[in-house]
Amino acid sequence: MEVNFKRYGLYLVRWQLSTPILAGVLALLGGLGALTATIIANLIGGLIFFWVDRFIFTSETLATQWEVREEVRCVDCGTVARGYRLVRAKDYDRSGDPAP
C-alpha cells in the first residue's frame, strides 16, 4: 500500500484539532445528558470535518500523480518492464507532454 505522507500528516493534524472542538460542544451541551450531547457533538463534527477530510483526500494540490505503463523500454539500459513516470507534482506538470 502506498502512503501519501502529506495527506496522512494533514489528516492527523485534523484529527487532533477535532478533539478540542468536540469537547467544547460536549461542555456546552452537557445539560442535555451525556448520550444526547455526544450524538449532537458527533453530528456537528461530521458536518464540519466531512469537508475538511474531503479536501485532504481529493485535493489535486496534495497529490503527486504518476503514470504507470506495462512493457516500457528503459532509455538507459533497454530493459522492458513496468514503467513509472512522474506526471504532476508541485511546480512540475508534464500532463500535456505529447511524447512522454
N, C-alpha and C positions, 0 to 999 in steps of 0.2 A: 504494500500500500504506500502510495506516495503522499507525503505530507507537505502542505504549503505552510511553512512556519510563520510567515507573515500573517496569514489568516488565523492560524491557531493562536498566535500571540494576541491578536486583537480580540479573539473570542474569549480568551482567558481574562483579559482586562475587562471586557464587557461583563463577564460573569462576576468578577469582583465588585464592579460598580453596581450591579443589581442588588447586592446584599443590603447596603445601607438604604437604598431607595425603598425596597420592600419592607425592611424593618421599620422605616418611618411610617409607612402605610399601616402596618400592623399596630404600631403605637397609637396612631390616630383613631383606628377603628377597634381598639381593644375592648371598648364597652359593648360591642355587638356580640361578644363571645369569641372564643379562640377559633372555632371551626369556621364561623361566618367571616371573621376578619381574614383568616388565611385564604379562604376561597376568593374573596374580593381582592386581596393583595395579589394573588396569583393571576387573576383576570387582568388587573391593571398592569402587572409585569408583562403578561402576554401581549397586551395592546401596545406597550412601549417597545419591548425588546424583539418582537417579531420583525419590525422594520430595521432595527439595528443588525440583527442576525441575517436578514435578507441581504443587506448591503455587504456584510462581511463575506458571505458565501457566494454571492453572484456578481460582485463588482469586477468589472474589467480592469479597474485601476490596480487591484490587488493581484491580478492573475498574470502569471508568466505562461505564455502559450507556446506549445511545442507541436511540431508536425512529425508524425511517425509513419514511415512507409516500409513495406517489406521489399526485399530484394533490391536494395540500393547499392550501387558500386561506389566504394570509397575512392575519393580522388587521390588520396595519398598512397594507399597500398594496393588498391584494385580489388580488395576482398568484397564479395557480395554478401550482404547481411541486412538486418533491420537497420534503418537509418533514422536518426533523430536530428531535427533542425529547429533551432530557436527561431520562432516567428515574431513574437512580440514580448517585450519587456519594457521596463521604464527607460524612456529616451531611446528606444530601439523598436523599429517597426518594419518588418520585411514581408508583411501580409500581401502586398501588391507586387511582389517580385515575380516577373514572368518566367524567369529561369533560376529557380532556387538551387 
